[in-house]
């Protein structure tokens, strides 16, 4: 059974290559193989857009005056952060994301 699982995993790895191929053509550069250098042609974030209401949502359940420790939101880029997404429900919902 274990051998079958390994075989399936290898098959998925081989078959999924075209799925993750660059839709424009060519291949994406692999970043991180030489940490001191950014590969030529590696994608770059040129602009960060925060839609209307982004700060309001990120500060849900936090009362003013906002602590200075939340200044990191000004530099929040396009990467994921759990800070501006609802967490667990019930007694763990200390910021009130699920309250009506």
N, C-alpha and C positions, 0 to 999 in steps of 0.2 A: 504494500500500500504506500509506503514511504517513497519507494522508487517512482511510483506513478505520480506522486505529488511533485517530485523534483522534475520529472519529465514534463509535466503540465506547466510548471513555472518557467522552464527553459523555453518551451514552445511559445508561451505568452511573451516572453522577452524578445524572441526572434520575430514574431508576427507583429508586435506592437510598434516596432521601429518606424514603419511608414506612417502610423497614426500620429506620431509625435514629430514628424518631419516638418520642416519650414514650409508653410503654404505658399510663400513667395518663390521658393526655389532655393536650392543650395542647402547648406547645413548651418545650424547655429554653432557659434564657437563654444567650446567647453571652457567655462571660467573656473578658476581655482586650481588648475594644474600647475601654475606658477603664481603663487599668491602675491608676489611682489610686482606683478605686471597685470594690467588689464588687457585682455585679448583684443586685437584689432577687430572691429566690427561687432563687439559685444553690445547688446542693447543697453541704452542709458535712459534714465528718467530725466526728462528735460523740464517738466512742469508738473506741479502737483495741484490738482483741482479739488477743492472741498466744496461739495454741493451746498446749496442753501439749507440751513438747519443742521449742518454737520456738528458745529460746536454745541448747539442746544442738545442734540442727541448724545454727544460724548459726555456732556456734563449732567445727564439725567441723574436725579437723586442727590446732587451735590448742591448745597446751599451757598449763597454768597455771604461774605467775600470768599472767593475761591482761593485755596491755598497755593502758595507759589510753587509747590511741588507739581502742580498740574500744568506748568508752563511747557512741559514736554509736548503738549498738544499742538503748540505753535510749530513745532518741527516735525510733527508726525507726517511721514511721507505716505507713499502708496502701498506700504506693507501692512499686513494684518496685525491688529492688536486686539486682544480680548477686552480692553478697557471700554471700547465704545460698542459693545455687543451685549445683549442680555445674557446673564449667567443662569444659575440654577433658580428654581422657583421655591415657593413656600418660605420657610423661615430663613433661608439662605439669600433671599432677594433683598439685601440690605439697601440697595439703591432704588427700589420700587419700580423696576422695569415692568413688572406684570400687574401693577395696580391699575385700576380703571379710573 
